[in-house]
Amino acid sequence: MTGALAPRGAAPSWRVVRLEEIDSTNEEARRRALASDPGGLWIVAAAQRAGRGRRDRTWVSPKGNLYATALLIDPCPQALAPQLGFVAGVALAQAAHDLGATDVRLKWPNDLLLRGAKCAGLLMEGVAAPGGRFGCVVGVGVNCASAPNGVGYPAAVLRGPSGAAIEAAKLFERLMERFDEALAEWRSGAAFASIRTAWLERAAGLGERIRVVVGGAAREGTFAGLDADGRLLLGEGAAITTIEAADLWILPEPAAEPQALILRSDAEHRVSKDAAQRRAAS
């Protein structure tokens, strides 16, 4: 992806519903999908009473931060829907970069870090809509004014180069533009390789030591990339192991362990055997 914004009209126009407070923007999007909403909808709330992240973790949601969810109906074949987490991650990272947060990185698969601390998270969910249609709910939560304490991982407010926090309203406007751009480039999954490349360019921990926990068992190695199906490539010496799903930490760990991440993707990036082995040996 280039740094230029896509022209208006590159993707369908969006409706925007702005709420003062809601239980969860993702839950509201789900309700609307079940009520036959046609999609192309952003739901934005000033605060959430029951915000949540992956694996139903609580997402602390005071006023001043960004809480937004996009609802898309039948955006792609259902098997490719998890790719939207990468699409949204690339869009969010670029939007933050546009507003001066030039040192943000994407943590696998779809959290945003600022100098190693989590400043945003994304949650992609599916819903069976009436008439056999499939709804994709893409939630975005960004610490624009405050970051939670005591959550078990380093957290930060998204800031520009001057140290000033980036306003939620400005970030949302830019996010809408960048999400349109990323959707147009993605082409309903037909051109995911381009999105995958953009995500990897912003990836945190690529080529570095990581720990994964699979089924309660911990393994350490090198983050060697993603395979054609979006599975983690773990370098262990000269061997490359494919991990379907895992909790992930980038090593060395900070004083407070970062929140575990769950792979929920369907990417199509190939890492050559030679390149993977070079990373694993580094």
C-alpha positions in Angstrom: 0.0 0.0 0.0 1.1 3.5 -0.7 1.0 6.4 1.7 -1.5 8.3 -0.5 -5.2 8.2 0.4 -7.5 6.4 -2.0 -9.9 8.6 -3.9 -13.3 9.1 -2.6 -15.7 6.5 -4.1 -13.1 3.7 -4.2 -15.3 1.7 -1.8 -19.1 2.0 -1.0 -20.1 4.9 1.1 -20.8 4.4 4.8 -23.5 5.3 7.1 -22.3 6.4 10.6 -24.3 6.0 13.8 -22.9 8.0 16.7 -24.0 7.1 20.2 -23.2 8.7 23.6 -23.0 5.3 25.4 -23.7 1.7 24.5 -23.0 -1.7 26.0 -20.6 -2.5 23.1 -20.3 -1.2 19.6 -19.7 -4.8 18.4 -22.9 -6.0 20.2 -24.9 -3.2 18.6 -23.5 -4.1 15.2 -24.5 -7.7 15.8 -28.0 -6.7 16.8 -28.4 -4.6 13.7 -27.1 -7.4 11.5 -29.7 -9.8 13.0 -32.3 -7.1 12.3 -31.4 -7.2 8.6 -29.2 -4.1 8.4 -27.7 -4.0 4.9 -24.2 -3.2 6.2 -21.9 -0.4 5.1 -22.3 0.9 8.7 -20.0 2.4 11.3 -21.2 2.5 14.9 -19.2 4.9 17.1 -19.7 5.4 20.9 -18.3 7.9 23.3 -18.2 5.2 26.0 -19.0 1.6 26.4 -20.5 -0.1 29.5 -19.5 -3.6 28.5 -16.6 -3.3 26.0 -14.7 -6.5 25.4 -11.7 -7.8 23.5 -10.7 -11.3 22.3 -11.7 -14.3 24.4 -14.3 -12.1 26.1 -11.7 -10.1 28.0 -13.0 -6.8 29.4 -12.1 -3.7 27.4 -12.1 -0.7 29.7 -14.1 2.0 27.9 -14.1 5.5 29.5 -14.9 8.6 27.5 -12.2 10.1 25.4 -11.1 7.0 23.6 -12.2 5.7 20.3 -14.8 2.8 20.2 -16.0 2.1 16.7 -17.3 -0.9 14.8 -17.8 -1.5 11.1 -20.6 -3.8 9.9 -20.2 -5.4 6.5 -22.7 -7.9 5.0 -21.4 -10.6 2.7 -18.1 -8.7 2.0 -16.3 -11.9 0.8 -16.6 -15.7 0.8 -17.2 -16.6 4.5 -14.0 -18.7 4.7 -12.0 -15.5 3.9 -13.7 -13.3 6.5 -10.9 -13.6 9.1 -8.7 -11.6 6.7 -10.7 -8.5 7.6 -8.7 -8.4 10.9 -5.6 -7.8 8.8 -7.3 -5.3 6.6 -8.5 -3.3 9.6 -5.1 -3.5 11.3 -3.4 -2.1 8.2 -6.0 0.7 8.0 -5.6 1.6 11.6 -1.8 1.6 11.6 -1.8 3.8 8.5 -4.5 6.2 10.0 -2.4 6.6 13.1 0.8 7.2 11.0 -1.1 9.8 9.0 -1.7 11.7 12.2 1.9 11.6 13.4 2.2 8.3 15.3 5.0 7.1 13.0 6.4 4.5 15.4 3.3 2.3 15.7 3.6 -1.4 15.0 1.0 -4.2 14.5 1.2 -7.1 16.9 0.0 -10.4 15.5 -2.6 -10.6 14.5 -4.3 -7.3 15.1 -3.2 -5.2 18.0 -1.5 -1.8 17.6 1.6 -1.0 19.7 3.3 2.3 20.4 6.9 1.7 21.3 6.0 -1.7 22.6 2.9 -0.8 24.6 -0.6 -1.7 23.5 -2.6 1.4 22.4 -5.3 -0.3 20.4 -7.0 -3.6 19.7 -9.3 -5.0 17.0 -11.9 -7.7 17.3 -13.4 -9.3 14.2 -16.6 -11.4 14.7 -19.1 -13.1 12.4 -22.8 -13.2 12.6 -25.4 -15.3 10.7 -27.7 -12.7 9.3 -31.3 -13.3 8.1 -31.7 -14.7 4.6 -28.6 -16.8 4.7 -26.4 -13.7 4.6 -23.1 -13.4 6.6 -22.3 -10.3 8.7 -18.7 -9.3 9.6 -18.4 -7.1 12.7 -15.0 -5.3 12.9 -14.4 -3.6 16.2 -11.7 -1.0 16.9 -10.8 0.3 20.3 -8.0 2.9 20.7 -6.6 4.6 23.7 -6.8 8.2 22.6 -7.2 9.9 26.0 -6.4 7.3 28.6 -4.9 3.8 29.0 -5.9 1.2 31.5 -3.7 0.2 34.5 -3.3 -3.2 36.0 -4.4 -5.1 32.9 -1.4 -7.4 32.8 0.4 -5.9 29.8 2.0 -2.5 29.0 -0.6 0.0 27.7 -0.2 3.5 26.3 -2.2 6.4 24.8 -1.7 6.9 21.1 0.4 10.0 20.7 1.9 12.1 17.9 5.5 13.3 17.6 4.9 16.3 19.9 3.7 13.9 22.6 0.1 15.2 22.3 -2.7 12.6 22.3 -4.4 12.0 19.0 -8.1 12.9 19.2 -10.6 10.2 18.8 -12.7 12.1 16.3 -9.7 12.9 14.1 -8.5 9.3 14.2 -12.0 8.0 13.3 -12.3 10.2 10.2 -8.9 9.1 9.0 -9.7 5.5 9.8 -12.8 5.5 7.7 -10.7 6.7 4.7 -8.0 4.2 5.3 -10.4 1.3 5.8 -12.1 2.2 2.5 -8.7 2.2 0.8 -7.7 -1.2 2.4 -11.0 -2.8 1.4 -10.6 -1.6 -2.2 -7.1 -3.0 -2.3 -8.1 -6.3 -0.7 -10.9 -6.9 -3.3 -12.9 -9.2 -1.2 -9.9 -11.4 -0.6 -8.8 -11.7 -4.2 -5.8 -9.5 -3.5 -5.0 -10.4 0.1 -1.3 -10.7 -0.7 -1.1 -6.9 -1.0 -2.7 -6.5 2.4 -0.4 -9.2 3.9 2.6 -7.4 2.6 1.5 -4.1 4.1 0.8 -5.8 7.4 4.2 -7.5 7.5 5.9 -4.2 6.8 4.4 -2.9 10.1 4.7 -6.1 12.1 6.1 -6.2 15.6 8.4 -9.1 16.5 9.0 -10.4 13.0 12.3 -12.3 13.0 12.5 -12.0 16.8 12.2 -14.5 19.6 8.7 -15.3 20.7 6.9 -17.7 23.1 3.7 -19.4 22.0 1.4 -21.4 24.2 -0.6 -24.1 22.4 -2.9 -26.3 24.4 -1.2 -25.3 27.7 2.3 -26.2 26.4 4.8 -23.4 25.9 7.3 -23.3 23.0 9.9 -20.7 22.1 11.5 -19.9 18.8 11.6 -17.2 16.1 8.6 -15.5 14.5 9.5 -16.5 10.9 6.3 -15.2 9.3 3.0 -16.6 8.2 2.2 -19.4 5.8 -0.2 -19.3 2.9 -3.2 -19.9 5.3 -2.2 -17.3 7.9 -0.7 -19.8 10.3 2.3 -18.8 12.4 5.7 -20.1 11.3 7.8 -20.8 14.4 11.5 -21.2 13.8 13.0 -23.8 16.1 16.7 -24.1 15.2 16.8 -25.2 11.5 13.2 -26.4 11.6 10.0 -24.4 10.9 6.9 -25.4 12.7 3.4 -24.3 11.6 1.1 -23.2 14.5 -2.6 -23.1 13.8 -3.6 -21.1 16.9 -1.7 -20.0 20.0 -1.2 -17.3 22.6 1.9 -15.3 21.7 4.4 -13.2 23.6 7.4 -11.3 22.1 10.6 -11.9 24.0 12.2 -10.7 26.2 9.0 -10.1 28.1 8.5 -6.7 29.8 7.9 -6.5 33.5 4.2 -7.0 32.9 3.4 -9.6 30.3 1.5 -8.4 27.3 -1.9 -9.8 26.7 -1.9 -13.1 24.9 -2.9 -12.9 21.2 -5.0 -15.4 19.4 -4.5 -16.1 15.7 -7.7 -15.8 13.8 -6.6 -15.3 10.2 -6.7 -16.7 6.7 -3.7 -15.0 5.2 -1.8 -16.1 2.1 1.8 -15.2 2.7 4.6 -17.6 1.9 8.0 -17.5 3.5 10.7 -19.3 1.6 12.5 -22.1 3.3 15.8 -20.3 3.0 14.5 -17.0 4.4 12.8 -18.8 7.2 15.9 -20.6 8.1 18.0 -17.4 8.1 15.5 -15.8 10.5 15.5 -18.9 12.7 19.3 -18.9 12.8 19.5 -15.2 13.7 
